[in-house]
Amino acid sequence: MEKNLAPHESMETHEIINFKTVCLLRSKLMQGICFDNDLKRLMEKDVQQSIKDINELLSFYKQSQLLQ
Protein backbone atom coordinates (compact mmCIF):
# COMPACT_ATOMS: atom_id res chain seq x y z
CA MET A 1 0.00 0.00 0.00
CA GLU A 2 1.40 3.39 -1.04
CA LYS A 3 1.67 5.80 1.92
CA ASN A 4 3.24 8.78 0.17
CA LEU A 5 1.29 11.99 0.10
CA ALA A 6 0.94 13.91 -3.11
CA PRO A 7 2.62 17.34 -2.98
CA HIS A 8 -0.70 19.15 -2.54
CA GLU A 9 -1.67 16.75 0.27
CA SER A 10 1.61 17.44 2.05
CA MET A 11 0.99 21.18 1.77
CA GLU A 12 -2.58 20.86 3.03
CA THR A 13 -1.46 18.70 5.96
CA HIS A 14 1.19 21.31 6.79
CA GLU A 15 -1.43 24.07 6.65
CA ILE A 16 -3.76 22.13 8.97
CA ILE A 17 -0.90 21.63 11.45
CA ASN A 18 -0.18 25.36 11.37
CA PHE A 19 -3.85 26.22 11.85
CA LYS A 20 -4.26 23.81 14.77
CA THR A 21 -1.08 25.22 16.36
CA VAL A 22 -2.41 28.79 16.15
CA CYS A 23 -5.74 27.66 17.65
CA LEU A 24 -3.89 25.89 20.45
CA LEU A 25 -1.81 28.95 21.27
CA ARG A 26 -4.84 31.23 21.19
CA SER A 27 -6.82 29.01 23.57
CA LYS A 28 -3.85 28.74 25.92
CA LEU A 29 -3.31 32.51 25.95
CA MET A 30 -7.01 33.28 26.42
CA GLN A 31 -7.09 31.10 29.54
CA GLY A 32 -4.82 33.64 31.20
CA ILE A 33 -7.27 36.51 30.78
CA CYS A 34 -10.49 34.57 31.30
CA PHE A 35 -12.28 34.86 34.63
CA ASP A 36 -15.06 32.32 33.99
CA ASN A 37 -14.00 28.92 35.33
CA ASP A 38 -16.38 27.00 33.07
CA LEU A 39 -14.94 28.75 30.03
CA LYS A 40 -11.39 28.09 31.26
CA ARG A 41 -12.18 24.37 31.57
CA LEU A 42 -13.63 24.35 28.07
CA MET A 43 -10.53 26.06 26.68
CA GLU A 44 -8.28 23.60 28.52
CA LYS A 45 -10.23 20.73 27.01
CA ASP A 46 -9.70 22.35 23.58
CA VAL A 47 -5.97 22.70 24.31
CA GLN A 48 -5.65 19.03 25.25
CA GLN A 49 -7.60 17.88 22.18
CA SER A 50 -5.54 20.15 19.93
CA ILE A 51 -2.31 18.68 21.30
CA LYS A 52 -3.56 15.17 20.49
CA ASP A 53 -4.66 16.27 17.01
CA ILE A 54 -1.35 17.98 16.25
CA ASN A 55 0.66 14.98 17.41
CA GLU A 56 -1.40 12.68 15.24
CA LEU A 57 -1.03 14.95 12.22
CA LEU A 58 2.71 15.31 12.82
CA SER A 59 3.29 11.58 13.00
CA PHE A 60 1.31 11.11 9.80
CA TYR A 61 3.13 13.98 8.09
CA LYS A 62 6.60 12.79 9.18
CA GLN A 63 5.89 9.22 8.11
CA SER A 64 4.75 10.34 4.68
CA GLN A 65 7.81 12.58 4.31
CA LEU A 66 10.20 9.76 5.21
CA LEU A 67 8.74 7.53 2.52
CA GLN A 68 9.31 9.99 -0.29
Steps between C-alpha positions, in 0.01 A plus 500: 500500500640839396527741796657798325305821493465692179668843513168681544403260781828569678438874472143468626612284793765761583238776486267306732786450748572873492133586548459259792818641659367857479167387650685323780708806582197728492302278738797473735554877503130577547492282812727754666255787458178306552321529833222246436606160634262308274644675196855434623421128531355498150810671361725254684305213349553662157873535573532133594305385193706727275823353637375149419390610152831671424701200616294270283537727198874536560558127518302453180682787329847381609429143393386612157806724463739218590354277231557746219 
